[in-house]
Amino acid sequence: MSTATLTGVCPECETDLTVPPVAPGETLSCPECILTLRVEAVEDGRLTLEMVEVQLRDWGQ
């Protein structure tokens, strides 16, 4: 019995990613550059990934 996986490429570091099934809108982290990525689309087992801008909290210091 095989487990379905999806593939994609990190838009920042171009690392090939293989992940379990995910849905558009979900987020994941690139294991190489630790960037947070959002799944924009899933088509024929391939992921379209976009970088998520992370706002750092301003602690007023």
mmCIF file as Biopython writes it, N, C-alpha, C and O atoms, coordinates in Angstrom:
data_model
#
loop_
_atom_site.group_PDB
_atom_site.id
_atom_site.type_symbol
_atom_site.label_atom_id
_atom_site.label_alt_id
_atom_site.label_comp_id
_atom_site.label_asym_id
_atom_site.label_entity_id
_atom_site.label_seq_id
_atom_site.pdbx_PDB_ins_code
_atom_site.Cartn_x
_atom_site.Cartn_y
_atom_site.Cartn_z
_atom_site.occupancy
_atom_site.B_iso_or_equiv
_atom_site.auth_seq_id
_atom_site.auth_asym_id
_atom_site.pdbx_PDB_model_num
ATOM 1   N N  . MET A ? 1  ? 0.847  -1.177 0.000   1.0 0.0 1  A 1 
ATOM 2   C CA . MET A ? 1  ? 0.000  0.000  0.000   1.0 0.0 1  A 1 
ATOM 3   C C  . MET A ? 1  ? 0.891  1.237  0.000   1.0 0.0 1  A 1 
ATOM 4   O O  . MET A ? 1  ? 1.759  1.371  0.863   1.0 0.0 1  A 1 
ATOM 5   N N  . SER A ? 2  ? 0.688  2.144  -0.956  1.0 0.0 2  A 1 
ATOM 6   C CA . SER A ? 2  ? 1.502  3.347  -1.026  1.0 0.0 2  A 1 
ATOM 7   C C  . SER A ? 2  ? 0.714  4.542  -0.506  1.0 0.0 2  A 1 
ATOM 8   O O  . SER A ? 2  ? -0.511 4.602  -0.620  1.0 0.0 2  A 1 
ATOM 9   N N  . THR A ? 3  ? 1.441  5.479  0.059   1.0 0.0 3  A 1 
ATOM 10  C CA . THR A ? 3  ? 0.831  6.690  0.575   1.0 0.0 3  A 1 
ATOM 11  C C  . THR A ? 3  ? 0.967  7.780  -0.476  1.0 0.0 3  A 1 
ATOM 12  O O  . THR A ? 3  ? 2.055  7.994  -1.011  1.0 0.0 3  A 1 
ATOM 13  N N  . ALA A ? 4  ? -0.122 8.470  -0.775  1.0 0.0 4  A 1 
ATOM 14  C CA . ALA A ? 4  ? -0.091 9.544  -1.764  1.0 0.0 4  A 1 
ATOM 15  C C  . ALA A ? 4  ? 0.733  10.706 -1.227  1.0 0.0 4  A 1 
ATOM 16  O O  . ALA A ? 4  ? 0.607  11.091 -0.065  1.0 0.0 4  A 1 
ATOM 17  N N  . THR A ? 5  ? 1.572  11.255 -2.086  1.0 0.0 5  A 1 
ATOM 18  C CA . THR A ? 5  ? 2.348  12.433 -1.724  1.0 0.0 5  A 1 
ATOM 19  C C  . THR A ? 5  ? 2.246  13.451 -2.842  1.0 0.0 5  A 1 
ATOM 20  O O  . THR A ? 5  ? 1.922  13.123 -3.984  1.0 0.0 5  A 1 
ATOM 21  N N  . LEU A ? 6  ? 2.529  14.686 -2.490  1.0 0.0 6  A 1 
ATOM 22  C CA . LEU A ? 6  ? 2.529  15.779 -3.451  1.0 0.0 6  A 1 
ATOM 23  C C  . LEU A ? 6  ? 3.940  16.344 -3.520  1.0 0.0 6  A 1 
ATOM 24  O O  . LEU A ? 6  ? 4.704  16.247 -2.560  1.0 0.0 6  A 1 
ATOM 25  N N  . THR A ? 7  ? 4.277  16.928 -4.648  1.0 0.0 7  A 1 
ATOM 26  C CA . THR A ? 7  ? 5.601  17.512 -4.804  1.0 0.0 7  A 1 
ATOM 27  C C  . THR A ? 7  ? 5.488  18.978 -5.195  1.0 0.0 7  A 1 
ATOM 28  O O  . THR A ? 7  ? 4.497  19.412 -5.782  1.0 0.0 7  A 1 
ATOM 29  N N  . GLY A ? 8  ? 6.519  19.720 -4.856  1.0 0.0 8  A 1 
ATOM 30  C CA . GLY A ? 8  ? 6.581  21.130 -5.213  1.0 0.0 8  A 1 
ATOM 31  C C  . GLY A ? 8  ? 8.001  21.622 -5.039  1.0 0.0 8  A 1 
ATOM 32  O O  . GLY A ? 8  ? 8.889  20.865 -4.645  1.0 0.0 8  A 1 
ATOM 33  N N  . VAL A ? 9  ? 8.211  22.896 -5.335  1.0 0.0 9  A 1 
ATOM 34  C CA . VAL A ? 9  ? 9.534  23.498 -5.225  1.0 0.0 9  A 1 
ATOM 35  C C  . VAL A ? 9  ? 9.411  24.780 -4.419  1.0 0.0 9  A 1 
ATOM 36  O O  . VAL A ? 9  ? 8.528  25.599 -4.673  1.0 0.0 9  A 1 
ATOM 37  N N  . CYS A ? 10 ? 10.297 24.952 -3.450  1.0 0.0 10 A 1 
ATOM 38  C CA . CYS A ? 10 ? 10.316 26.175 -2.657  1.0 0.0 10 A 1 
ATOM 39  C C  . CYS A ? 10 ? 10.653 27.347 -3.576  1.0 0.0 10 A 1 
ATOM 40  O O  . CYS A ? 10 ? 11.653 27.292 -4.292  1.0 0.0 10 A 1 
ATOM 41  N N  . PRO A ? 11 ? 9.839  28.410 -3.572  1.0 0.0 11 A 1 
ATOM 42  C CA . PRO A ? 11 ? 10.114 29.545 -4.452  1.0 0.0 11 A 1 
ATOM 43  C C  . PRO A ? 11 ? 11.333 30.358 -4.021  1.0 0.0 11 A 1 
ATOM 44  O O  . PRO A ? 11 ? 11.840 31.163 -4.803  1.0 0.0 11 A 1 
ATOM 45  N N  . GLU A ? 12 ? 11.806 30.164 -2.811  1.0 0.0 12 A 1 
ATOM 46  C CA . GLU A ? 12 ? 12.964 30.920 -2.318  1.0 0.0 12 A 1 
ATOM 47  C C  . GLU A ? 12 ? 14.277 30.202 -2.609  1.0 0.0 12 A 1 
ATOM 48  O O  . GLU A ? 12 ? 15.165 30.770 -3.246  1.0 0.0 12 A 1 
ATOM 49  N N  . CYS A ? 13 ? 14.411 28.947 -2.141  1.0 0.0 13 A 1 
ATOM 50  C CA . CYS A ? 13 ? 15.692 28.245 -2.262  1.0 0.0 13 A 1 
ATOM 51  C C  . CYS A ? 13 ? 15.677 27.141 -3.321  1.0 0.0 13 A 1 
ATOM 52  O O  . CYS A ? 13 ? 16.700 26.505 -3.571  1.0 0.0 13 A 1 
ATOM 53  N N  . GLU A ? 14 ? 14.519 26.915 -3.940  1.0 0.0 14 A 1 
ATOM 54  C CA . GLU A ? 14 ? 14.343 25.937 -5.013  1.0 0.0 14 A 1 
ATOM 55  C C  . GLU A ? 14 ? 14.577 24.488 -4.578  1.0 0.0 14 A 1 
ATOM 56  O O  . GLU A ? 14 ? 14.923 23.634 -5.395  1.0 0.0 14 A 1 
ATOM 57  N N  . THR A ? 15 ? 14.387 24.221 -3.284  1.0 0.0 15 A 1 
ATOM 58  C CA . THR A ? 15 ? 14.468 22.857 -2.769  1.0 0.0 15 A 1 
ATOM 59  C C  . THR A ? 15 ? 13.241 22.074 -3.225  1.0 0.0 15 A 1 
ATOM 60  O O  . THR A ? 15 ? 12.122 22.583 -3.160  1.0 0.0 15 A 1 
ATOM 61  N N  . ASP A ? 16 ? 13.443 20.840 -3.684  1.0 0.0 16 A 1 
ATOM 62  C CA . ASP A ? 16 ? 12.325 19.968 -4.042  1.0 0.0 16 A 1 
ATOM 63  C C  . ASP A ? 16 ? 11.663 19.489 -2.762  1.0 0.0 16 A 1 
ATOM 64  O O  . ASP A ? 16 ? 12.337 19.003 -1.854  1.0 0.0 16 A 1 
ATOM 65  N N  . LEU A ? 17 ? 10.347 19.625 -2.687  1.0 0.0 17 A 1 
ATOM 66  C CA . LEU A ? 17 ? 9.584  19.237 -1.503  1.0 0.0 17 A 1 
ATOM 67  C C  . LEU A ? 17 ? 8.658  18.086 -1.842  1.0 0.0 17 A 1 
ATOM 68  O O  . LEU A ? 17 ? 8.062  18.057 -2.919  1.0 0.0 17 A 1 
ATOM 69  N N  . THR A ? 18 ? 8.536  17.140 -0.930  1.0 0.0 18 A 1 
ATOM 70  C CA . THR A ? 18 ? 7.568  16.048 -1.035  1.0 0.0 18 A 1 
ATOM 71  C C  . THR A ? 18 ? 6.795  16.037 0.272   1.0 0.0 18 A 1 
ATOM 72  O O  . THR A ? 18 ? 7.378  15.881 1.345   1.0 0.0 18 A 1 
ATOM 73  N N  . VAL A ? 19 ? 5.488  16.204 0.181   1.0 0.0 19 A 1 
ATOM 74  C CA . VAL A ? 19 ? 4.659  16.325 1.381   1.0 0.0 19 A 1 
ATOM 75  C C  . VAL A ? 19 ? 3.434  15.422 1.273   1.0 0.0 19 A 1 
ATOM 76  O O  . VAL A ? 19 ? 3.035  15.035 0.174   1.0 0.0 19 A 1 
ATOM 77  N N  . PRO A ? 20 ? 2.843  15.090 2.415   1.0 0.0 20 A 1 
ATOM 78  C CA . PRO A ? 20 ? 1.576  14.345 2.371   1.0 0.0 20 A 1 
ATOM 79  C C  . PRO A ? 20 ? 0.484  15.248 1.797   1.0 0.0 20 A 1 
ATOM 80  O O  . PRO A ? 20 ? 0.691  16.455 1.668   1.0 0.0 20 A 1 
ATOM 81  N N  . PRO A ? 21 ? -0.657 14.690 1.456   1.0 0.0 21 A 1 
ATOM 82  C CA . PRO A ? 21 ? -1.719 15.497 0.863   1.0 0.0 21 A 1 
ATOM 83  C C  . PRO A ? 21 ? -2.075 16.725 1.706   1.0 0.0 21 A 1 
ATOM 84  O O  . PRO A ? 21 ? -2.281 16.635 2.916   1.0 0.0 21 A 1 
ATOM 85  N N  . VAL A ? 22 ? -2.141 17.870 1.028   1.0 0.0 22 A 1 
ATOM 86  C CA . VAL A ? 22 ? -2.534 19.134 1.648   1.0 0.0 22 A 1 
ATOM 87  C C  . VAL A ? 22 ? -3.544 19.814 0.733   1.0 0.0 22 A 1 
ATOM 88  O O  . VAL A ? 22 ? -3.672 19.458 -0.438  1.0 0.0 22 A 1 
ATOM 89  N N  . ALA A ? 23 ? -4.253 20.785 1.272   1.0 0.0 23 A 1 
ATOM 90  C CA . ALA A ? 23 ? -5.269 21.502 0.510   1.0 0.0 23 A 1 
ATOM 91  C C  . ALA A ? 23 ? -4.819 22.938 0.279   1.0 0.0 23 A 1 
ATOM 92  O O  . ALA A ? 23 ? -4.028 23.469 1.058   1.0 0.0 23 A 1 
ATOM 93  N N  . PRO A ? 24 ? -5.311 23.569 -0.777  1.0 0.0 24 A 1 
ATOM 94  C CA . PRO A ? 24 ? -5.002 24.983 -0.990  1.0 0.0 24 A 1 
ATOM 95  C C  . PRO A ? 24 ? -5.353 25.812 0.246   1.0 0.0 24 A 1 
ATOM 96  O O  . PRO A ? 24 ? -6.390 25.609 0.878   1.0 0.0 24 A 1 
ATOM 97  N N  . GLY A ? 25 ? -4.467 26.747 0.573   1.0 0.0 25 A 1 
ATOM 98  C CA . GLY A ? 25 ? -4.663 27.589 1.748   1.0 0.0 25 A 1 
ATOM 99  C C  . GLY A ? 25 ? -3.882 27.119 2.962   1.0 0.0 25 A 1 
ATOM 100 O O  . GLY A ? 25 ? -3.643 27.900 3.883   1.0 0.0 25 A 1 
ATOM 101 N N  . GLU A ? 26 ? -3.481 25.852 2.977   1.0 0.0 26 A 1 
ATOM 102 C CA . GLU A ? 26 ? -2.685 25.344 4.097   1.0 0.0 26 A 1 
ATOM 103 C C  . GLU A ? 26 ? -1.263 25.883 3.990   1.0 0.0 26 A 1 
ATOM 104 O O  . GLU A ? 26 ? -0.814 26.274 2.913   1.0 0.0 26 A 1 
ATOM 105 N N  . THR A ? 27 ? -0.562 25.899 5.119   1.0 0.0 27 A 1 
ATOM 106 C CA . THR A ? 27 ? 0.822  26.354 5.124   1.0 0.0 27 A 1 
ATOM 107 C C  . THR A ? 27 ? 1.747  25.220 5.534   1.0 0.0 27 A 1 
ATOM 108 O O  . THR A ? 27 ? 1.341  24.271 6.206   1.0 0.0 27 A 1 
ATOM 109 N N  . LEU A ? 28 ? 2.998  25.341 5.113   1.0 0.0 28 A 1 
ATOM 110 C CA . LEU A ? 28 ? 4.034  24.390 5.487   1.0 0.0 28 A 1 
ATOM 111 C C  . LEU A ? 28 ? 5.361  25.140 5.508   1.0 0.0 28 A 1 
ATOM 112 O O  . LEU A ? 28 ? 5.452  26.266 5.019   1.0 0.0 28 A 1 
ATOM 113 N N  . SER A ? 29 ? 6.376  24.519 6.068   1.0 0.0 29 A 1 
ATOM 114 C CA . SER A ? 29 ? 7.695  25.135 6.145   1.0 0.0 29 A 1 
ATOM 115 C C  . SER A ? 29 ? 8.671  24.384 5.262   1.0 0.0 29 A 1 
ATOM 116 O O  . SER A ? 29 ? 8.657  23.155 5.205   1.0 0.0 29 A 1 
ATOM 117 N N  . CYS A ? 30 ? 9.514  25.129 4.578   1.0 0.0 30 A 1 
ATOM 118 C CA . CYS A ? 30 ? 10.579 24.521 3.792   1.0 0.0 30 A 1 
ATOM 119 C C  . CYS A ? 30 ? 11.631 23.996 4.766   1.0 0.0 30 A 1 
ATOM 120 O O  . CYS A ? 30 ? 12.084 24.746 5.630   1.0 0.0 30 A 1 
ATOM 121 N N  . PRO A ? 31 ? 12.029 22.734 4.652   1.0 0.0 31 A 1 
ATOM 122 C CA . PRO A ? 31 ? 13.018 22.187 5.587   1.0 0.0 31 A 1 
ATOM 123 C C  . PRO A ? 31 ? 14.416 22.770 5.370   1.0 0.0 31 A 1 
ATOM 124 O O  . PRO A ? 31 ? 15.258 22.688 6.263   1.0 0.0 31 A 1 
ATOM 125 N N  . GLU A ? 32 ? 14.670 23.347 4.217   1.0 0.0 32 A 1 
ATOM 126 C CA . GLU A ? 32 ? 15.996 23.875 3.909   1.0 0.0 32 A 1 
ATOM 127 C C  . GLU A ? 32 ? 16.167 25.319 4.391   1.0 0.0 32 A 1 
ATOM 128 O O  . GLU A ? 32 ? 17.114 25.621 5.118   1.0 0.0 32 A 1 
ATOM 129 N N  . CYS A ? 33 ? 15.249 26.215 3.987   1.0 0.0 33 A 1 
ATOM 130 C CA . CYS A ? 33 ? 15.406 27.641 4.334   1.0 0.0 33 A 1 
ATOM 131 C C  . CYS A ? 33 ? 14.450 28.090 5.443   1.0 0.0 33 A 1 
ATOM 132 O O  . CYS A ? 33 ? 14.491 29.249 5.856   1.0 0.0 33 A 1 
ATOM 133 N N  . ILE A ? 34 ? 13.590 27.188 5.928   1.0 0.0 34 A 1 
ATOM 134 C CA . ILE A ? 34 ? 12.658 27.424 7.036   1.0 0.0 34 A 1 
ATOM 135 C C  . ILE A ? 34 ? 11.612 28.498 6.700   1.0 0.0 34 A 1 
ATOM 136 O O  . ILE A ? 34 ? 10.973 29.034 7.605   1.0 0.0 34 A 1 
ATOM 137 N N  . LEU A ? 35 ? 11.435 28.811 5.436   1.0 0.0 35 A 1 
ATOM 138 C CA . LEU A ? 35 ? 10.449 29.790 5.019   1.0 0.0 35 A 1 
ATOM 139 C C  . LEU A ? 35 ? 9.046  29.187 5.141   1.0 0.0 35 A 1 
ATOM 140 O O  . LEU A ? 35 ? 8.844  28.009 4.849   1.0 0.0 35 A 1 
ATOM 141 N N  . THR A ? 36 ? 8.090  29.995 5.571   1.0 0.0 36 A 1 
ATOM 142 C CA . THR A ? 36 ? 6.695  29.545 5.619   1.0 0.0 36 A 1 
ATOM 143 C C  . THR A ? 36 ? 6.097  29.712 4.228   1.0 0.0 36 A 1 
ATOM 144 O O  . THR A ? 36 ? 6.181  30.783 3.626   1.0 0.0 36 A 1 
ATOM 145 N N  . LEU A ? 37 ? 5.492  28.641 3.726   1.0 0.0 37 A 1 
ATOM 146 C CA . LEU A ? 37 ? 4.911  28.625 2.388   1.0 0.0 37 A 1 
ATOM 147 C C  . LEU A ? 37 ? 3.428  28.324 2.467   1.0 0.0 37 A 1 
ATOM 148 O O  . LEU A ? 37 ? 2.989  27.522 3.293   1.0 0.0 37 A 1 
ATOM 149 N N  . ARG A ? 38 ? 2.649  28.978 1.594   1.0 0.0 38 A 1 
ATOM 150 C CA . ARG A ? 38 ? 1.212  28.712 1.506   1.0 0.0 38 A 1 
ATOM 151 C C  . ARG A ? 38 ? 0.946  27.961 0.205   1.0 0.0 38 A 1 
ATOM 152 O O  . ARG A ? 38 ? 1.481  28.304 -0.850  1.0 0.0 38 A 1 
ATOM 153 N N  . VAL A ? 39 ? 0.109  26.931 0.301   1.0 0.0 39 A 1 
ATOM 154 C CA . VAL A ? 39 ? -0.279 26.166 -0.880  1.0 0.0 39 A 1 
ATOM 155 C C  . VAL A ? 39 ? -1.322 26.986 -1.636  1.0 0.0 39 A 1 
ATOM 156 O O  . VAL A ? 39 ? -2.426 27.204 -1.137  1.0 0.0 39 A 1 
ATOM 157 N N  . GLU A ? 40 ? -0.973 27.437 -2.834  1.0 0.0 40 A 1 
ATOM 158 C CA . GLU A ? 40 ? -1.889 28.223 -3.659  1.0 0.0 40 A 1 
ATOM 159 C C  . GLU A ? 40 ? -2.780 27.322 -4.511  1.0 0.0 40 A 1 
ATOM 160 O O  . GLU A ? 40 ? -3.955 27.620 -4.727  1.0 0.0 40 A 1 
ATOM 161 N N  . ALA A ? 41 ? -2.209 26.214 -4.993  1.0 0.0 41 A 1 
ATOM 162 C CA . ALA A ? 41 ? -2.973 25.293 -5.837  1.0 0.0 41 A 1 
ATOM 163 C C  . ALA A ? 41 ? -2.339 23.907 -5.796  1.0 0.0 41 A 1 
ATOM 164 O O  . ALA A ? 41 ? -1.146 23.751 -5.539  1.0 0.0 41 A 1 
ATOM 165 N N  . VAL A ? 42 ? -3.180 22.905 -6.060  1.0 0.0 42 A 1 
ATOM 166 C CA . VAL A ? 42 ? -2.712 21.522 -6.188  1.0 0.0 42 A 1 
ATOM 167 C C  . VAL A ? 42 ? -3.270 21.011 -7.506  1.0 0.0 42 A 1 
ATOM 168 O O  . VAL A ? 42 ? -4.485 20.964 -7.697  1.0 0.0 42 A 1 
ATOM 169 N N  . GLU A ? 43 ? -2.374 20.628 -8.418  1.0 0.0 43 A 1 
ATOM 170 C CA . GLU A ? 43 ? -2.814 20.176 -9.728  1.0 0.0 43 A 1 
ATOM 171 C C  . GLU A ? 43 ? -1.944 19.018 -10.193 1.0 0.0 43 A 1 
ATOM 172 O O  . GLU A ? 43 ? -0.724 19.153 -10.295 1.0 0.0 43 A 1 
ATOM 173 N N  . ASP A ? 44 ? -2.564 17.891 -10.472 1.0 0.0 44 A 1 
ATOM 174 C CA . ASP A ? 44 ? -1.855 16.693 -10.949 1.0 0.0 44 A 1 
ATOM 175 C C  . ASP A ? 44 ? -0.691 16.295 -10.044 1.0 0.0 44 A 1 
ATOM 176 O O  . ASP A ? 44 ? 0.366  15.892 -10.531 1.0 0.0 44 A 1 
ATOM 177 N N  . GLY A ? 45 ? -0.884 16.407 -8.724  1.0 0.0 45 A 1 
ATOM 178 C CA . GLY A ? 45 ? 0.148  15.995 -7.782  1.0 0.0 45 A 1 
ATOM 179 C C  . GLY A ? 45 ? 1.253  17.010 -7.571  1.0 0.0 45 A 1 
ATOM 180 O O  . GLY A ? 45 ? 2.214  16.734 -6.852  1.0 0.0 45 A 1 
ATOM 181 N N  . ARG A ? 46 ? 1.136  18.189 -8.189  1.0 0.0 46 A 1 
ATOM 182 C CA . ARG A ? 46 ? 2.147  19.245 -8.048  1.0 0.0 46 A 1 
ATOM 183 C C  . ARG A ? 46 ? 1.556  20.411 -7.263  1.0 0.0 46 A 1 
ATOM 184 O O  . ARG A ? 46 ? 0.404  20.798 -7.456  1.0 0.0 46 A 1 
ATOM 185 N N  . LEU A ? 47 ? 2.373  20.952 -6.382  1.0 0.0 47 A 1 
ATOM 186 C CA . LEU A ? 47 ? 1.961  22.088 -5.560  1.0 0.0 47 A 1 
ATOM 187 C C  . LEU A ? 47 ? 2.443  23.393 -6.177  1.0 0.0 47 A 1 
ATOM 188 O O  . LEU A ? 47 ? 3.557  23.475 -6.695  1.0 0.0 47 A 1 
ATOM 189 N N  . THR A ? 48 ? 1.594  24.409 -6.117  1.0 0.0 48 A 1 
ATOM 190 C CA . THR A ? 48 ? 2.015  25.772 -6.419  1.0 0.0 48 A 1 
ATOM 191 C C  . THR A ? 48 ? 2.143  26.454 -5.075  1.0 0.0 48 A 1 
ATOM 192 O O  . THR A ? 48 ? 1.165  26.573 -4.338  1.0 0.0 48 A 1 
ATOM 193 N N  . LEU A ? 49 ? 3.366  26.910 -4.748  1.0 0.0 49 A 1 
ATOM 194 C CA . LEU A ? 49 ? 3.653  27.456 -3.425  1.0 0.0 49 A 1 
ATOM 195 C C  . LEU A ? 49 ? 4.004  28.939 -3.523  1.0 0.0 49 A 1 
ATOM 196 O O  . LEU A ? 49 ? 4.646  29.376 -4.479  1.0 0.0 49 A 1 
ATOM 197 N N  . GLU A ? 50 ? 3.577  29.698 -2.528  1.0 0.0 50 A 1 
ATOM 198 C CA . GLU A ? 50 ? 3.903  31.124 -2.422  1.0 0.0 50 A 1 
ATOM 199 C C  . GLU A ? 50 ? 4.477  31.389 -1.045  1.0 0.0 50 A 1 
ATOM 200 O O  . GLU A ? 50 ? 4.086  30.751 -0.068  1.0 0.0 50 A 1 
ATOM 201 N N  . MET A ? 51 ? 5.405  32.331 -0.970  1.0 0.0 51 A 1 
ATOM 202 C CA . MET A ? 51 ? 5.976  32.724 0.320   1.0 0.0 51 A 1 
ATOM 203 C C  . MET A ? 51 ? 4.920  33.462 1.141   1.0 0.0 51 A 1 
ATOM 204 O O  . MET A ? 51 ? 4.110  34.213 0.598   1.0 0.0 51 A 1 
ATOM 205 N N  . VAL A ? 52 ? 4.940  33.239 2.441   1.0 0.0 52 A 1 
ATOM 206 C CA . VAL A ? 52 ? 4.051  33.953 3.350   1.0 0.0 52 A 1 
ATOM 207 C C  . VAL A ? 52 ? 4.888  35.000 4.070   1.0 0.0 52 A 1 
ATOM 208 O O  . VAL A ? 52 ? 5.905  34.678 4.685   1.0 0.0 52 A 1 
ATOM 209 N N  . GLU A ? 53 ? 4.455  36.255 3.991   1.0 0.0 53 A 1 
ATOM 210 C CA . GLU A ? 53 ? 5.165  37.310 4.714   1.0 0.0 53 A 1 
ATOM 211 C C  . GLU A ? 53 ? 4.826  37.196 6.186   1.0 0.0 53 A 1 
ATOM 212 O O  . GLU A ? 53 ? 3.657  37.170 6.570   1.0 0.0 53 A 1 
ATOM 213 N N  . VAL A ? 54 ? 5.853  37.128 6.995   1.0 0.0 54 A 1 
ATOM 214 C CA . VAL A ? 54 ? 5.658  37.016 8.437   1.0 0.0 54 A 1 
ATOM 215 C C  . VAL A ? 54 ? 5.979  38.371 9.053   1.0 0.0 54 A 1 
ATOM 216 O O  . VAL A ? 54 ? 7.098  38.871 8.933   1.0 0.0 54 A 1 
ATOM 217 N N  . GLN A ? 55 ? 4.999  38.950 9.705   1.0 0.0 55 A 1 
ATOM 218 C CA . GLN A ? 55 ? 5.196  40.220 10.384  1.0 0.0 55 A 1 
ATOM 219 C C  . GLN A ? 55 ? 5.753  39.964 11.773  1.0 0.0 55 A 1 
ATOM 220 O O  . GLN A ? 55 ? 5.132  39.278 12.585  1.0 0.0 55 A 1 
ATOM 221 N N  . LEU A ? 56 ? 6.917  40.515 12.039  1.0 0.0 56 A 1 
ATOM 222 C CA . LEU A ? 56 ? 7.483  40.367 13.371  1.0 0.0 56 A 1 
ATOM 223 C C  . LEU A ? 56 ? 6.827  41.384 14.295  1.0 0.0 56 A 1 
ATOM 224 O O  . LEU A ? 56 ? 6.570  42.520 13.897  1.0 0.0 56 A 1 
ATOM 225 N N  . ARG A ? 57 ? 6.568  40.985 15.488  1.0 0.0 57 A 1 
ATOM 226 C CA . ARG A ? 57 ? 5.892  41.834 16.453  1.0 0.0 57 A 1 
ATOM 227 C C  . ARG A ? 57 ? 6.842  42.947 16.924  1.0 0.0 57 A 1 
ATOM 228 O O  . ARG A ? 57 ? 7.995  42.687 17.267  1.0 0.0 57 A 1 
ATOM 229 N N  . ASP A ? 58 ? 6.348  44.167 16.932  1.0 0.0 58 A 1 
ATOM 230 C CA . ASP A ? 58 ? 7.116  45.304 17.425  1.0 0.0 58 A 1 
ATOM 231 C C  . ASP A ? 58 ? 6.866  45.426 18.912  1.0 0.0 58 A 1 
ATOM 232 O O  . ASP A ? 58 ? 5.771  45.785 19.345  1.0 0.0 58 A 1 
ATOM 233 N N  . TRP A ? 59 ? 7.886  45.126 19.684  1.0 0.0 59 A 1 
ATOM 234 C CA . TRP A ? 59 ? 7.745  45.139 21.128  1.0 0.0 59 A 1 
ATOM 235 C C  . TRP A ? 59 ? 8.000  46.525 21.723  1.0 0.0 59 A 1 
ATOM 236 O O  . TRP A ? 59 ? 8.013  46.679 22.945  1.0 0.0 59 A 1 
ATOM 237 N N  . GLY A ? 60 ? 8.205  47.542 20.863  1.0 0.0 60 A 1 
ATOM 238 C CA . GLY A ? 60 ? 8.366  48.909 21.341  1.0 0.0 60 A 1 
ATOM 239 C C  . GLY A ? 60 ? 9.694  49.163 22.022  1.0 0.0 60 A 1 
ATOM 240 O O  . GLY A ? 60 ? 9.794  50.043 22.877  1.0 0.0 60 A 1 
ATOM 241 N N  . GLN A ? 61 ? 10.701 48.417 21.660  1.0 0.0 61 A 1 
ATOM 242 C CA . GLN A ? 61 ? 12.009 48.600 22.291  1.0 0.0 61 A 1 
ATOM 243 C C  . GLN A ? 61 ? 12.956 49.292 21.347  1.0 0.0 61 A 1 
ATOM 244 O O  . GLN A ? 61 ? 14.110 49.536 21.698  1.0 0.0 61 A 1 
#
